[in-house]
């Protein structure tokens, strides 16, 4: 029997965010399960579009594999992971390795952009500690998010990686499955040489959509197969809201010779560099986006992405710049969500449906220029925030976002609804709207606090999508960021 230890520790860290990730945040279920240990990892992630679920599923037909699940933990993207959280979860994983006895391999479901209070490269530090325990020869395979900030420390302490190839991330489980294929190669004794190349510029998240050029063409360069003897290539687009030395895009290649690995890495990075001018980072002002949406004469809803207040990239999800623009722009039949404001959601539940109250919406993070929006609202509908996601990206997962309320802003010149929740949750799935009674197809304008992930479920109902530059901590105009730790030769404004 091949004894394979499996575990996961996921966090995407926005160093400009307002709140840190504490140990308790990893315990909570939100869009994904709370912290899982032992066999509950397999049972608690089964059927969900998660890398670890894909890896487990890929082993189910094997008769010579014994899985040893240790711990799996994830928290909503935010600012730094506290040292307490990092050390406690790392200790669970390291203790599991120590107590497991003989191992033939390790699979880890990581993110690749975790920053802790003490370590710029959270995954690199964790992998260094793991490799110290296992020695140099044990195969260690890792799955990473497309937005990973690859580091030399990560690469030096693993045997191979597989990285998501879609944004929206509809291939998370598939990536976990690819990891198992790579691990089987390593278990046969195949030797892999690696090469990594970094891009000379950053790409904002709003320009990393893999369904459009140039990402579509760049990812088409990667070989589909990772069967024995096949060159294995991956692209990490990087996570620019992390102010760390290693932030930015990179290419990594595994091959049967160093020369072949170098050649492939050079070729793919050359094409990446040639594509710099094609990355579209243009953003509308809130007023411009609303004006275009109001005048649009199509039969489908217009989607405005509030790209910089995306909780899925560590933003607060409570800024109100676009909400104000909707009302000022006299928008009709418009919905804005998901606004994170547990205080208002709780008050709405106390007042009840059809209740009217004066409310200060959002703006509670304390970040500059991100204040609240004051309005008189009517409670339209209420929810406990528990519902099954219906889209492909969060397939199989159940939301746990706490008391939720749909409010109507009472204004004679506009008709705007606000969806308010009690936990930060990226508005990437139509079920976020439908579960509380909204028919998205009947709306004129839908504002989503998301950067790209919403496209996976919302593109099917719209014929116009715009990105708007409203206040938020997921900065997409990178030239405005005062980086302190980024490599000095990296460009932040695309050509």
C-alpha positions in Angstrom: 0.0 0.0 0.0 1.1 3.5 -0.8 0.5 5.6 2.3 -0.2 9.2 1.3 -0.8 12.0 3.8 -3.2 14.7 2.7 -3.9 18.1 4.3 -4.8 21.7 3.4 -4.2 25.2 4.7 -5.6 28.0 2.5 -5.5 31.8 2.9 -5.2 34.5 0.3 -3.7 37.5 2.0 -4.3 41.1 1.1 -1.7 43.1 3.1 -3.8 46.3 2.5 -6.9 44.7 4.1 -8.6 45.9 7.3 -8.9 42.7 9.3 -6.6 39.9 10.1 -7.3 36.1 9.9 -7.5 34.7 13.4 -7.6 31.1 14.3 -11.4 31.4 14.9 -11.9 32.5 11.3 -10.5 29.2 10.1 -13.0 27.4 12.4 -16.0 29.1 10.8 -17.9 27.7 7.8 -18.7 30.4 5.2 -18.6 29.6 1.5 -16.5 26.5 2.4 -16.4 24.2 5.4 -14.8 25.2 8.7 -11.6 23.5 9.9 -11.8 19.7 9.4 -9.6 17.0 10.9 -9.1 13.3 10.1 -11.7 11.5 8.1 -14.1 14.4 8.3 -11.8 16.0 5.7 -12.9 13.4 3.1 -16.5 13.4 4.2 -16.8 17.2 4.6 -15.3 18.1 1.2 -16.8 15.3 -0.9 -18.6 16.6 -4.0 -17.4 20.2 -3.5 -15.3 21.9 -6.2 -12.1 21.9 -4.0 -8.6 20.6 -4.9 -8.5 18.2 -1.9 -11.8 16.7 -3.0 -10.5 16.2 -6.5 -7.4 14.5 -5.2 -9.4 12.2 -3.0 -11.8 11.4 -5.8 -8.9 10.5 -8.1 -7.6 7.9 -5.6 -11.0 6.1 -5.2 -10.4 3.5 -7.9 -6.9 2.7 -6.7 -6.5 -0.5 -4.6 -2.9 0.3 -3.5 -3.5 3.7 -1.9 -4.1 4.5 1.8 -5.0 8.1 2.5 -4.1 9.7 5.9 -6.1 12.9 6.2 -4.7 15.3 8.9 -6.2 18.8 8.8 -7.8 21.1 6.2 -8.5 24.8 7.0 -9.5 27.8 5.0 -10.5 31.4 5.9 -12.1 34.2 3.8 -9.3 36.3 2.3 -8.3 39.2 4.5 -5.2 40.9 5.8 -2.4 39.0 7.6 -2.9 35.6 9.1 -2.1 35.9 12.8 1.0 34.1 14.1 -1.3 32.3 16.5 -3.5 30.9 13.7 -0.5 30.0 11.5 1.4 28.2 14.3 -1.6 26.3 15.6 -2.7 25.0 12.2 0.9 24.3 11.1 1.4 22.4 14.4 -1.6 20.2 13.6 -0.1 19.4 10.2 3.4 18.8 11.4 2.3 16.7 14.4 0.2 14.6 11.9 3.3 14.0 9.8 5.4 13.0 12.8 2.7 10.6 14.1 1.9 9.0 10.7 4.9 6.8 10.6 6.1 5.6 7.2 4.9 7.7 4.3 5.2 7.3 0.6 4.0 10.8 -0.3 2.3 14.0 0.8 -0.4 16.0 -1.0 -1.1 19.6 0.2 -4.0 21.8 -0.8 -2.5 25.3 -0.4 -3.2 28.7 -1.9 0.2 30.3 -2.6 -0.5 33.8 -1.4 -0.6 33.5 2.4 1.2 36.2 4.4 1.5 35.9 8.2 2.4 38.5 10.8 5.9 37.1 10.8 6.4 35.5 7.4 6.0 37.1 4.0 5.9 33.7 2.4 3.5 31.7 4.6 3.5 28.6 2.4 7.3 28.7 1.9 7.8 28.7 5.7 5.3 25.8 6.1 6.9 23.8 3.4 10.3 24.3 4.8 9.2 23.0 8.1 7.5 20.0 6.5 10.6 19.2 4.4 12.8 19.4 7.5 10.6 16.6 9.0 10.4 14.4 5.9 13.9 14.7 4.5 14.7 15.5 0.9 13.5 12.3 -0.8 9.8 12.1 0.1 7.5 13.1 -2.8 5.5 16.2 -1.9 2.9 17.5 -4.4 1.1 20.7 -3.9 -1.9 22.4 -5.6 -2.0 26.2 -5.7 -4.4 28.9 -6.6 -4.0 30.7 -10.0 -3.2 33.9 -7.9 -0.3 32.3 -6.1 2.9 34.4 -5.6 5.5 31.7 -6.3 8.7 31.8 -4.3 12.1 30.1 -4.5 11.4 28.7 -1.0 8.2 27.0 -2.1 9.7 25.4 -5.1 12.8 24.3 -3.2 10.8 22.3 -0.7 8.3 20.5 -2.9 8.6 17.9 -5.7 6.0 19.4 -8.1 3.0 21.7 -8.2 -0.3 21.9 -10.1 -2.0 25.3 -10.4 -5.6 26.3 -11.3 -5.8 27.2 -14.9 -9.1 29.0 -14.9 -10.3 32.3 -13.5 -13.1 32.0 -12.4 -11.7 28.9 -10.7 -14.0 26.2 -12.1 -11.1 23.7 -12.2 -10.2 23.5 -8.5 -11.2 19.8 -8.1 -9.6 19.0 -11.5 -6.4 20.5 -10.3 -6.4 18.3 -7.2 -6.9 15.3 -9.6 -3.9 16.4 -11.7 -1.9 16.4 -8.5 -2.6 12.8 -8.0 -1.4 12.0 -11.5 1.8 13.9 -10.8 2.3 12.1 -7.5 2.0 8.7 -9.2 4.8 9.7 -11.5 7.0 10.6 -8.6 6.1 7.4 -6.8 7.4 5.4 -9.8 10.8 7.0 -9.3 10.6 9.4 -12.2 13.1 12.2 -11.9 11.8 15.8 -12.6 13.9 18.9 -13.1 12.3 22.2 -12.6 12.7 25.8 -13.9 10.9 29.0 -12.7 10.8 32.3 -14.5 9.2 35.5 -13.1 7.4 38.2 -15.2 8.8 41.8 -15.1 5.4 43.3 -14.4 2.3 42.8 -12.2 -1.2 42.1 -13.6 -4.2 43.4 -11.6 -6.8 40.8 -10.8 -9.3 42.6 -13.0 -7.1 41.8 -16.0 -6.5 38.1 -15.2 -9.7 36.7 -16.7 -8.7 33.5 -18.5 -11.7 33.6 -20.8 -10.2 36.6 -22.7 -7.0 37.5 -24.3 -4.2 37.3 -23.5 -4.7 34.8 -20.7 -6.7 32.6 -23.0 -3.8 32.2 -25.4 -1.2 32.0 -22.7 -2.9 29.1 -21.0 -3.4 27.3 -24.3 0.4 27.0 -24.4 0.4 24.6 -21.4 0.4 20.9 -22.2 -2.9 19.2 -21.3 -1.4 15.9 -20.3 0.8 15.3 -17.3 1.3 11.6 -17.9 4.7 10.0 -17.4 7.5 11.6 -19.4 5.4 14.6 -20.3 6.7 18.1 -19.7 4.6 19.7 -17.0 4.1 23.5 -17.2 2.1 25.9 -15.0 1.4 29.7 -14.8 0.8 31.6 -11.6 -0.7 35.0 -12.3 0.2 36.3 -8.9 -1.7 38.2 -6.2 -0.8 41.9 -6.5 -2.6 43.1 -3.3 0.1 41.3 -1.3 3.0 43.7 -0.6 5.8 41.1 -0.6 9.0 40.5 -2.4 7.7 37.6 -4.5 4.4 39.1 -5.7 3.7 38.7 -9.4 3.3 36.3 -12.3 5.6 33.3 -12.7 6.0 30.2 -14.8 7.2 26.9 -13.5 8.1 23.8 -15.6 9.0 20.2 -14.7 10.7 18.1 -17.3 13.0 15.0 -17.6 16.1 17.2 -18.1 17.2 20.7 -16.9 17.7 21.8 -20.5 14.1 20.9 -21.4 12.7 22.6 -18.3 14.7 25.8 -19.0 13.6 25.8 -22.7 9.9 25.5 -21.9 10.0 28.1 -19.1 11.9 30.6 -21.3 9.4 30.1 -24.2 6.3 30.6 -22.1 7.7 33.6 -20.2 8.7 35.1 -23.5 5.1 34.9 -24.7 3.9 36.3 -21.4 6.2 39.3 -21.7 5.1 39.9 -25.3 1.5 40.0 -24.1 1.9 42.8 -21.6 0.1 45.5 -23.6 -2.9 43.2 -24.1 -3.9 42.9 -20.4 -6.9 45.2 -20.1 -6.9 47.0 -16.7 -9.3 49.9 -17.7 -11.9 50.8 -15.1 -15.0 52.9 -15.4 -15.8 55.6 -12.8 -18.9 54.7 -10.8 -20.8 57.5 -12.3 -19.8 56.5 -15.9 -20.7 52.8 -15.3 -24.1 53.7 -13.9 -24.8 56.1 -16.7 -24.0 53.5 -19.4 -26.1 50.9 -17.6 -29.1 53.2 -17.2 -29.0 54.1 -20.9 -28.4 50.5 -22.1 -31.4 49.3 -24.2 -30.6 45.6 -24.1 -33.1 43.0 -22.8 -30.7 41.5 -20.3 -29.3 42.9 -17.0 -26.2 45.0 -17.1 -23.5 43.7 -14.6 -21.3 46.2 -12.9 -18.4 44.6 -11.0 -17.3 46.5 -7.9 -13.9 45.1 -8.5 -11.9 46.8 -5.7 -14.3 45.8 -2.9 -14.1 42.1 -3.6 -14.1 40.1 -0.3 -12.7 37.2 -2.3 -9.5 39.3 -2.6 -9.4 40.4 1.0 -11.5 43.6 0.7 -14.1 44.6 3.3 -17.1 44.2 1.1 -18.8 47.1 2.8 -17.9 50.2 0.7 -20.7 52.2 -0.8 -19.3 54.2 -3.7 -21.3 52.4 -6.3 -24.4 52.3 -4.2 -24.3 56.1 -4.0 -23.7 56.3 -7.7 -26.8 54.1 -8.4 -29.1 56.4 -6.4 -27.5 59.6 -7.8 -27.7 58.2 -11.3 -31.4 57.5 -10.9 -31.0 53.8 -11.6 -34.2 51.8 -11.8 -34.6 48.1 -11.0 -31.1 47.8 -9.7 -29.7 45.5 -7.0 -26.4 46.0 -5.1 -24.7 43.2 -3.2 -23.4 41.5 -1.3 -22.8 44.3 1.3 -21.2 43.0 4.5 -23.0 44.7 7.5 -24.0 42.3 10.3 -25.4 45.2 12.4 -27.9 46.3 9.7 -28.8 42.7 8.8 -29.6 42.1 12.5 -31.6 45.3 12.8 -33.6 44.3 9.7 -34.4 40.9 11.1 -35.7 42.6 14.3 -37.9 45.1 12.4 -39.3 42.4 10.0 -40.6 42.4 6.5 -42.1 45.7 5.3 -40.5 47.5 8.2 -39.0 50.9 7.5 -36.0 52.3 9.2 -33.2 54.9 8.9 -29.9 53.1 8.4 -26.2 53.7 8.0 -25.2 51.2 5.4 -21.6 49.8 5.3 -18.5 51.9 5.7 -17.7 50.4 9.1 -14.1 49.3 8.3 -12.4 52.5 9.2 -10.5 52.6 6.0 -10.1 56.1 4.5 -12.7 57.3 1.9 -14.8 54.2 2.6 -17.6 55.7 4.7 -21.2 54.6 5.1 -24.3 55.5 3.0 -27.2 56.9 5.0 -30.7 56.1 3.8 -34.3 55.2 4.7 -34.9 51.6 3.8 -37.8 49.1 3.6 -37.2 45.5 4.5 -38.2 43.5 1.4 -37.2 39.9 2.5 -35.1 38.1 5.0 -32.9 34.9 5.1 -30.8 32.9 7.5 -28.0 33.0 4.9 -27.9 29.3 4.5 -28.3 28.0 1.0 -26.8 25.8 -1.6 -24.6 27.4 -4.3 -25.9 26.7 -7.8 -22.9 27.8 -10.0 -20.0 25.7 -11.2 -17.3 27.3 -9.1 -18.8 26.6 -5.7 -20.6 23.5 -6.9 -21.5 21.2 -4.0 -20.9 23.8 -1.3 -23.4 25.3 1.1 -23.2 29.0 2.1 -23.3 30.0 5.8 -23.3 33.8 5.6 -25.5 34.5 8.6 -28.7 36.7 8.8 -29.3 38.3 5.4 -31.7 41.0 4.4 -32.9 42.5 1.1 -33.5 46.2 1.6 -35.1 48.8 -0.7 -33.7 52.3 -0.6 -36.7 54.7 -0.4 -35.9 57.4 -3.0 -38.4 59.0 -5.4 -36.0 59.2 -8.3 -34.4 55.7 -8.2 -35.3 52.1 -7.5 -32.4 50.4 -5.8 -32.2 47.3 -3.7 -29.3 46.4 -1.4 -28.5 42.8 -0.3 -26.9 42.9 3.1 -25.2 39.9 4.8 -23.5 39.1 8.1 -20.3 37.5 6.7 -18.1 38.6 3.8 -19.0 36.5 0.8 -18.1 37.3 -2.8 -21.1 37.8 -5.0 -20.1 35.1 -7.5 -23.1 32.8 -7.6 -26.7 33.6 -8.7 -28.0 31.7 -5.7 -26.8 34.6 -3.5 -29.6 36.6 -5.2 -32.2 33.9 -5.9 -32.2 32.4 -2.4 -33.7 35.6 -1.0 -36.3 36.1 -3.8 -34.5 38.1 -6.4 -34.9 37.0 -10.0 -31.6 38.2 -11.6 -32.9 38.0 -15.1 -35.6 40.5 -14.3 -33.2 43.2 -13.0 -32.0 46.1 -15.1 -28.7 46.5 -13.3 -26.8 44.2 -11.0 -23.8 45.4 -9.0 -21.6 42.5 -7.7 -18.8 42.8 -5.2 -16.5 40.6 -7.2 -13.6 41.0 -9.7 -13.8 38.1 -12.1 -15.3 35.0 -10.4 -18.9 36.3 -10.9 -18.4 35.7 -14.7 -18.7 31.9 -14.1 -22.4 32.2 -13.2 -23.5 35.7 -14.2 -22.2 35.8 -17.8 -25.1 33.6 -18.9 -27.7 36.3 -18.0 -26.0 39.5 -19.4 -24.9 41.1 -22.6 -22.9 43.9 -20.9 -20.3 43.7 -18.2 -18.3 46.7 -16.8 -15.6 47.0 -14.2 -15.9 50.1 -12.0 -13.2 51.8 -9.9 -15.0 52.4 -6.6 -13.2 52.6 -3.2 -11.9 49.2 -1.9 -8.9 47.5 -0.6 -8.4 45.2 -3.6 -6.5 47.7 -5.6 -6.7 47.2 -9.3 -5.0 50.5 -10.3 -1.6 49.2 -9.1 0.3 52.4 -9.9 -1.5 54.0 -6.9 -0.1 51.4 -4.4 2.8 52.3 -2.2 4.6 49.0 -2.2 7.4 48.7 0.4 8.6 45.1 -0.1 8.1 44.4 -3.8 11.1 43.8 -6.0 12.3 47.2 -7.2 12.5 46.3 -10.9 8.8 45.1 -11.2 6.5 47.3 -13.3 3.1 48.1 -11.8 1.5 50.1 -14.6 0.9 48.0 -17.7 2.2 49.3 -21.0 
